C-alpha cells in the first residue's frame, strides 16, 4: 500500500482552525511549501523508491477466477508521468507490472501521485482544505494555487459524494476498536457553517461530512501509528492519499 515514510521534518508549523485542519498561510507560500515537499518525494522515488514500490506490488490482487494471486508479476516496462505544483513541473518514470497468470498489467504509482492526474495528493488536499475552512469561493481558492476552479470543483464534488459513506465506514472502525478515539461527526453548526458555500441542504451536509472525513481519517492514522500498525508516519499533507488507499475509493 504505502511505502514507509516520515513527514517532512523541515515543514513549518501551520495555524489550525478549531477542528484541526491546516490553514492560516497564504496560498503562494503554501504552494512553494508543497513544491518543496514534492521535490523531496520525487528525489526519493528516483533514487530507489520505485524499486521498493515494485517489490511491494508483485502480488496480483485482481481476484479473477483464472488468476491464483501469484507473486510473480514481473516488470513490464515504464511510462512517463508529469507532476505539476504551481509553476514547477517535472517528469518521472512509472513502472508497469504484468501478471503471467491472468495477463493483466498494472501501473505502480508513487504514493504521492493521484491516478490519471499530474497533480499530487498534497496539492489536491491543500486547495480542498483552503476552500472548506475559508470564506472564499471556488474561483479565489483555486486561483491562489494556480488551478482552474472547475477542476477544483470536480475534486471536491467527487469527495463530497463519497464523504458520508466513507465517514460512516471510519466511524464504524472507531466504534469497533477501542484503540481508535471517539469519532468526530458533523453537527448542525458544521452544516450551517457551509450555508454560504451551497444552496441545497444535501450539499451543505456533504461539505461538512468532507471536512469531518479528513479529520477522522487523520485521527485513525495517528491511532494506527500508536498501535504499531505497518502504516507510514502520519502526514497532515497526505490524508487524501491515505484515504484513497485505505478505502480503495478514487477521488
Steps between C-alpha positions, in 0.01 A plus 500: 500500500708784634879498512621596845589866511521778752336837490717783374713606801566840344134585458407810697218469753178646369208654680197279550133573524294377794448159342863430405535561125792710386444856386627850569783508240486691172435288193829607339702388802297180519569415135871563548500276806316225314737526203796448732325202661427337164856560377620294795252224414620498139865473605418204722300333223782543250766377744346161571144563610366364172683171552361470853149564369540234230610239753204583722250474213600169340200307637208519260188618683258477208310210658402366156387135469795413275755680721639321804638817657856408417795701622674485165387820335797623306614838374332582172657829404452861604301802397541870574283708731504876547485660844384861538501718811449870434764614252722196560470181300704189421476155347544165673508141380218277625560122483237263371459138614344204318350190659601185305188317621217734399702712257382829647733795546498767769696819561688544828429863582706702747325541835481876451336501156130460426384273214454664160603843624825701502404662830630329818271410787641770727412779255151364446445476873641847566258678267205295630588588861547868402148502357339307786660706779495841331236748398600520136322333211638257245653763272714690759605182679602335172681804363722517809634154414525562125217258422186522292193541720303241303769242572487579873120483489523152343746384770283624784181371340650150469607510865167640619301228325693229684556685827196382696550133414875508564452689826252236613758230422768678703259557788416129489869419538527744789207341682626149438852548629568660834838634394337750263386832658133591512379595150445858391161538332383825339234675703238762411751781545741335257223472242383859555859621460481385136185694415703765314662229286193305391129567454371147541483329837654184349808686377551679833484166682740345247753782544481470879546124468803554274671711763415251775624215277847652466520558875379151589740336250794681655393399851476139384844529340648629826330225700635235264851640537473488879383139478803408290320420176713487188385835372720791397567783741181711519529805277240782517568570130433141397155433645323488163746247360471293817122497463518396135711194586322416826150508349602410143290790375639730226430871545 
